[in-house]
Amino acid sequence: MRRVNVVGTSGSGKTTFGTELARRLDVPHVELDALSWEANWVTVPTPVFRERVSAAVAADRWVVDGNYSATRELVWARVDSVVWLDFPFALVMWRVIVRTLRRGLRGEVLWSGNRESLRMAISRDSIILWALTTYHRRRRDYPRLFQAYPGVRFVRLQSPAQARGFLDAIGPPAPAVESPERSPPGPRSADSPAGGATTSGAPGRQ
């Protein structure tokens, strides 16, 4: 696995899983949300977003997390594997509700300095509402979309236990390399299945 896209409904844990997968593969992690959002919750124009994603996936090795349809063909044209976190509906909704409340109460800083608020949680732009309305659509659409990319290996993980087993099968993270001078971290850019995971597609391209 050299180029991987982690997909799944909001609240499934794409970024957490993608970060850990990138650590274990010792490759860069790219978060599509970080490439899409500017300050004050302004989304970049689609051509700019596509340019950013194209530049990110031009590298030889990476883990990208995100579902954006506007850039899917750019990412999937380069991947060797797609990992779908297809967790149960109740678990996903619980996670996204807890995450939204935590971010709103703590004022956690997200991409480009944005913060989720409790007011946003009950607005028409609520991430909770987004997860609710997209969960079943993704479960319906992803199997069909996968069929259009027969050269890509698709891995469907249907529980946190399967996700942990998948990561454990890859092995521990690469040891950190100590540097004599450490500069402040910059902003995030955005295999054998284990534990009963299911796959489709041909072996990944190398």
C-alpha positions as CSV (number, residue, x, y, z in Angstrom):
1,M,0.0,0.0,0.0
2,R,1.5,3.3,-1.1
3,R,-1.4,5.5,-2.0
4,V,-4.6,5.1,0.1
5,N,-7.9,6.9,0.3
6,V,-9.9,6.5,3.6
7,V,-13.6,7.1,3.0
8,G,-16.7,6.9,5.2
9,T,-19.6,9.0,6.6
10,S,-18.9,12.0,8.8
11,G,-18.3,10.6,12.3
12,S,-16.9,7.3,11.1
13,G,-13.4,8.3,12.2
14,K,-11.7,8.8,8.8
15,T,-9.1,11.3,10.0
16,T,-8.2,9.4,13.2
17,F,-7.8,6.2,11.2
18,G,-6.1,7.9,8.3
19,T,-3.6,9.6,10.6
20,E,-2.7,6.2,12.2
21,L,-2.6,4.4,8.9
22,A,-0.2,7.0,7.6
23,R,2.0,6.6,10.7
24,R,2.2,2.9,10.2
25,L,2.9,3.1,6.5
26,D,5.4,6.0,7.1
27,V,3.7,8.2,4.5
28,P,2.3,11.7,4.5
29,H,-1.3,12.2,5.6
30,V,-3.6,14.5,3.6
31,E,-6.9,15.7,5.0
32,L,-9.2,16.9,2.2
33,D,-11.1,19.1,4.6
34,A,-7.9,21.1,5.3
35,L,-7.6,21.7,1.5
36,S,-11.3,22.7,1.1
37,W,-12.0,25.1,4.0
38,E,-10.7,28.6,4.3
39,A,-11.2,30.9,7.3
40,N,-14.8,31.7,8.5
41,W,-16.1,28.5,7.0
42,V,-15.6,29.6,3.4
43,T,-15.1,26.8,1.0
44,V,-12.5,27.4,-1.8
45,P,-13.7,27.5,-5.4
46,T,-13.9,24.0,-6.9
47,P,-11.1,24.7,-9.4
48,V,-8.8,25.8,-6.6
49,F,-9.7,22.8,-4.5
50,R,-9.0,20.4,-7.4
51,E,-5.6,22.1,-8.0
52,R,-4.7,21.6,-4.4
53,V,-5.8,17.9,-4.4
54,S,-4.0,17.3,-7.7
55,A,-0.8,18.6,-6.2
56,A,-1.2,16.5,-3.1
57,V,-1.8,13.2,-4.9
58,A,1.0,13.8,-7.4
59,A,3.4,12.5,-4.7
60,D,4.4,8.8,-4.8
61,R,3.1,7.9,-1.3
62,W,0.3,9.2,0.9
63,V,-2.9,8.5,2.8
64,V,-5.8,10.8,1.9
65,D,-8.9,11.0,4.0
66,G,-12.2,12.4,2.6
67,N,-15.2,11.7,0.4
68,Y,-15.4,14.8,-1.8
69,S,-17.1,13.9,-5.1
70,A,-15.6,17.0,-6.8
71,T,-12.1,15.4,-6.5
72,R,-12.9,11.7,-6.3
73,E,-11.7,10.9,-9.8
74,L,-8.4,12.7,-9.1
75,V,-7.7,10.7,-6.0
76,W,-9.0,7.3,-7.2
77,A,-7.0,7.7,-10.5
78,R,-3.9,7.6,-8.3
79,V,-4.8,5.2,-5.4
80,D,-3.8,1.6,-5.1
81,S,-6.3,1.1,-2.2
82,V,-9.5,2.6,-0.8
83,V,-10.5,1.8,2.8
84,W,-14.1,2.3,3.5
85,L,-15.1,2.7,7.2
86,D,-18.6,1.4,7.0
87,F,-19.6,1.3,10.7
88,P,-23.1,0.8,12.1
89,F,-25.5,3.8,11.9
90,A,-26.0,4.1,15.7
91,L,-22.3,4.2,16.3
92,V,-21.6,6.8,13.6
93,M,-24.4,9.0,14.9
94,W,-23.2,8.7,18.5
95,R,-19.7,9.6,17.5
96,V,-20.6,12.6,15.4
97,I,-22.9,14.0,18.1
98,V,-20.3,13.6,20.8
99,R,-17.6,15.0,18.6
100,T,-19.7,18.0,17.7
101,L,-20.6,18.8,21.3
102,R,-16.9,18.4,22.4
103,R,-15.7,20.7,19.7
104,G,-18.4,23.3,20.4
105,L,-17.8,23.3,24.2
106,R,-14.0,23.3,24.0
107,G,-13.7,25.6,21.1
108,E,-11.4,23.3,19.3
109,V,-9.6,24.9,16.4
110,L,-10.0,23.1,13.0
111,W,-8.9,23.9,9.5
112,S,-7.8,27.5,8.8
113,G,-8.7,28.5,12.3
114,N,-12.4,27.5,12.1
115,R,-14.3,26.3,15.1
116,E,-17.6,24.5,15.3
117,S,-20.2,26.0,17.6
118,L,-23.2,24.6,19.4
119,R,-25.3,26.9,17.3
120,M,-24.0,25.3,14.1
121,A,-25.0,21.9,15.5
122,I,-28.6,22.8,15.2
123,S,-28.5,24.8,12.0
124,R,-29.2,23.7,8.5
125,D,-25.5,23.3,8.0
126,S,-25.2,21.0,11.0
127,I,-22.6,18.2,10.6
128,I,-25.0,16.0,12.5
129,L,-27.7,16.5,9.9
130,W,-25.1,15.9,7.2
131,A,-24.2,12.6,8.7
132,L,-27.8,11.6,9.1
133,T,-28.6,12.4,5.4
134,T,-25.5,10.9,3.8
135,Y,-25.1,7.7,5.8
136,H,-27.5,5.5,3.8
137,R,-26.6,7.2,0.5
138,R,-23.0,6.3,0.9
139,R,-23.8,2.7,1.7
140,R,-25.9,2.6,-1.4
141,D,-23.5,4.4,-3.7
142,Y,-20.0,3.1,-2.7
143,P,-20.4,-0.5,-4.0
144,R,-21.4,0.9,-7.4
145,L,-18.6,3.4,-7.5
146,F,-16.0,0.8,-6.6
147,Q,-17.0,-1.2,-9.7
148,A,-15.8,1.6,-11.9
149,Y,-12.2,1.2,-10.7
150,P,-11.4,-2.5,-11.2
151,G,-7.6,-1.9,-10.7
152,V,-8.1,-0.6,-7.2
153,R,-8.2,-2.7,-4.1
154,F,-11.2,-1.8,-1.9
155,V,-11.3,-2.7,1.7
156,R,-14.6,-2.5,3.7
157,L,-14.2,-2.3,7.5
158,Q,-17.5,-2.7,9.3
159,S,-16.6,-2.2,12.9
160,P,-13.9,-0.5,15.1
161,A,-12.5,-4.0,15.9
162,Q,-12.0,-4.7,12.2
163,A,-10.3,-1.3,11.8
164,R,-8.0,-2.0,14.7
165,G,-7.2,-5.5,13.2
166,F,-6.4,-3.9,9.8
167,L,-4.0,-1.5,11.4
168,D,-2.4,-4.1,13.6
169,A,-1.8,-6.4,10.5
170,I,0.2,-3.6,8.9
171,G,2.5,-3.4,11.9
172,P,3.7,-0.7,14.3
173,P,4.5,2.9,13.2
174,A,8.0,3.6,11.9
175,P,10.3,4.9,14.6
176,A,10.6,8.6,14.8
177,V,13.8,10.2,13.6
178,E,15.2,12.7,16.1
179,S,16.3,16.0,14.6
180,P,18.8,18.3,16.4
181,E,16.6,21.3,15.7
182,R,12.8,21.0,15.8
183,S,10.8,23.6,14.0
184,P,7.1,24.3,15.0
185,P,4.7,21.9,13.2
186,G,3.0,23.3,10.1
187,P,-0.7,22.9,9.3
188,R,-1.9,19.5,8.2
189,S,-2.2,19.1,4.5
190,A,-4.6,17.5,4.1
191,D,-2.0,-5.1,3.0
192,S,-4.0,-7.7,4.1
193,P,-7.4,-7.1,5.7
194,A,-7.8,-8.4,9.2
195,G,-10.6,-9.1,11.6
196,G,-13.2,-10.2,9.0
197,A,-12.7,-7.2,6.7
198,T,-14.0,-7.6,3.2
199,T,-12.2,-6.5,0.0
200,S,-13.1,-6.1,-3.7
201,G,-11.1,-5.3,-6.7
202,A,-7.7,-6.5,-8.0
203,P,-4.5,-6.3,-6.1
204,G,-3.2,-2.7,-5.8
205,R,-1.0,-1.2,-8.3
206,Q,2.6,-0.6,-7.2
